[in-house]
Amino acid sequence: MSAEAGATRSGGADEHVRRVRLPADRRTPAAARAVVRTMLLEARLPELLNEALLLTTELTTNAVEHARTELDIEVEADPNGLTVTVTDFASGPVDELIVGVRNTTSDIAEVATRGRGLLLVDHFSSRWGTTYLPTGKGVWFRLDRPGPGGPARPSAGPPPVTEPERTGDSAPSAAAMSELMQITPDPYADEPLAEFATGLLTRVGEMVGAAGGTVRLDRGDGLGTQMFARYGRQPREDNELLRVPLAVHRPYTGELELDAAPSTYARPLAVLAAERLSLHLENDRLRRADVRRSAWLTFLAEASELLAQSLDVELTMALIPQLVVPRLGQWCAVHTTDEWGRLRLAASSHADEAMLPQLHRILQETGPDSLQSRLREASRSAAQVPFGGPMEGFAVPLIARGQRLGTLAVGRHQRHRHDPDEVSVLEDVARRAALAIENARIHAERRRVAQTLQQSLLPPVLPVVEGIGFAAEYVPTGDDAEVGGDFYDVVPLPDGRWLVVVGDVSGKGVQAAAVTGLVRDVIRVLVGDGKPLPEVLSRLNETLVERGGGRYCTLALAAVSPGDGDQLDVSLHLAGHDRPVLLHGGGGATFIGTGGTALGLLDAISTPTAELALKPGDALIFYTDGVTERRRGRELFGTERLRESAAPLAGYSADVVAARLRAATIAFSVEPPRDDIAILVLRNDTP
């Protein structure tokens, strides 16, 4: 709060002048009162305090509410009285100075029908006037000190009557009126609004001699009309009560009652008190509305976050009723639409779990007036549809990206029907829920497509060959909606041998899957034609260079055939692939083979051949980089840890070796795999 203060005006040692500039703020009247109070104390005019503070409050409050500009407050005090001028900077016509002399004949009853601020100024001030200037307009008032020190002021009426009942049309004094008008709750204080209402009711009740009074208020929260403030004894209904409605907006409604004798002053003062109270109740309503809207925004944000975290259709639909009940209704049911347009109950919830069977029974009933028919109407019309008892509520359609997915049905609250804010929130929840369901369905479809495509790139089963054991383990990447580029295969050769294939195409997704399928098909066609393995790799490299779309492939090929005695002869070819692990039946594990050039990068490649013999119990372990590059923080699983994990598995079957290595790789980190994991074990099973 900024202020500008002026110095004492020249021309008299007993004159005091202060000027203050204040912003258009609700705290401005309090600041202006503080300035006036200080000036009165300095000028030794305490007898003018009540009237001066009352009129200052009226002028500054009116200026803040209507002009909405900065205010200049000028206070001039002298031994004979006080002059206060409130000037705003709102544009207006330029006229001559207009001076008003206090109207001693004004009846306070006019307060009920005329502008009350200037009437109070007219009633209590000695003189007042308005000025219109090019920069704005101002209102001033003069309060003269009563008695010998200054001109006599017209009487404001007889002194207050202290008895509980007043007679005739006796008017309240200026001091009593001022005291009533000064009851203003500080918005930054801890005083509850109910205490303020009680104080205001007590003041007006004492002024009109009421035996009792009440303020009743209904905030529209389902609790009905409540006793908000009370004075004296409870008003008796058989008496003629003075009732004044509170000027508040919906959903607030209220009334001020006084058990008072009819008088000229009773109703105007009751109306004035009711309007004062209504102003603060309206502020309370707006504050509560802001708090409530903020709470709804927080609720919607949290609901969106929860719904967005789930990509499972069933889990998403089960979550929706849990968000709605009991905050937005007593019960909730989510129905989805199948391909024939029929509604199917997907999830439901009730604040009273014992009512769930009855809710399900009512939801399944058919007929023209059933809930089912109302839900179908909401789904067809894509609009909100209400329904009556016994499960009163309404249904909103679930629509996402133009697709009608079903309905969201919500029952009313236990004590009241939904207000417009709650209906808007429910419609917003329905939109967000429909989008979450559609996203989950899209993700589920992508997952099914990826799984189907991935399965088509792997052999359904491995062949069973006497004396040779084959086993494989495959773990897709953590994103189950993506297709990986790792693959393996076991292909029979025309000369009776078996070809073991383990490969890894760069990248993921549909393009990587297409290249993987291309590699598998080319290998099967070429080896089926009896081409030697070096030629197979060379032609495959040419194909990837031309049609691979910039992707490359590492490959390990091993041709297996029975050898001398119980041995298996293996011809190993590596095209940029990691060297396999040779697990000796008697114990120990070593890497074998020589790495070559990956396929699809260069026009000419080098694929060295390694010949080895597998003794009974020996195994050859092939793997992809998803094993060795399995990450735990900055640490990799690595080839050496793979060899150490394989060494204790000597003597076990191919199935056990593959399963144990898969488990060791997965257990290395708690995170889901970032890359596909493929392990294939070739073992000499000769007894």
Protein Blocks (a to p, Z undefined) as FASTA:
>chain_A
ZZddddddehiakbccddddddddfklmmmmmmmmmmmmmmnopaklmmmmmmmmmmmmm
mmmmmnopacdddddddfkbccdddddfbdcdddddddddddfkbcfklmmmmcfklmmm
mmmmmbdcddddfkbccdddddddehjkbccdddebdcddfbfbdehjbdcdfklmmmmm
mmccdfkbcbdfklmmmmmmmmmmmmnopabdcddddehnonopadfbdehjaddfkbcc
dddddddddfbdcdddddddddfklmmmmmmmmmmmmmmmmmmmmmmmmmmmmmmmmmmm
mmmmmmmmpccfklmmmmmmmmmpmklocbdcdddddfkopacdfbdcdfblklmmmmmm
mmmpgcjkbmklmmmmmmmnopacddddfbgcddddddeehiafbdcdddddfkbccdfk
lmmmmmmmmmmmmmmmmmmmmmmmmmmmmmmmmmmmpcfbdcddehiacdddddddfblm
bccfbdcdddddfkopacddddddehedjklmmmmmmmmmmmmmmmmnopafklmmmmmm
mmmmmmnnopacddddddddddehjbccdddddehiacdddddfkgpcddedjddddehk
ambdcdddddddddehiacddddfklmmpcehjacfbjmlmmmmmmmmgoiafklmmmmm
mmmmmmmpmbdcfbdcdddddddfbZZ
